[in-house]
Amino acid sequence: MTDIEKTIMLEISTLPNEQLGDVLKYIRFLKYSSLDSKEIERRFDESWERVRARAKELNITAEDIEAEIRAVREGK
């Protein structure tokens, strides 16, 4: 681990737990802001494929998803 990595880890370790999520979001922002649009699109497509595969494993249909969305919108 480099000195800068150690310093970052030390700083993170002293943050309140409530701020750790913000740190993670910022790190991801930095990581992904340097990607070109083709790489972002590729990752997006791969993510959707994983979601579809997981839904298939769990027998979740498009109709199930639509019903869940309707229920949330109706406050059920």
Buried (B, 14 or more C-beta within 10 A) or exposed (E): EEEEEEEBEEEEEEEEEEEEEEEEEEEEEEEEEEEEEEEEEEEEEEEEEEEEEEBEEEEBEEEEEEEEEEEEEEEE
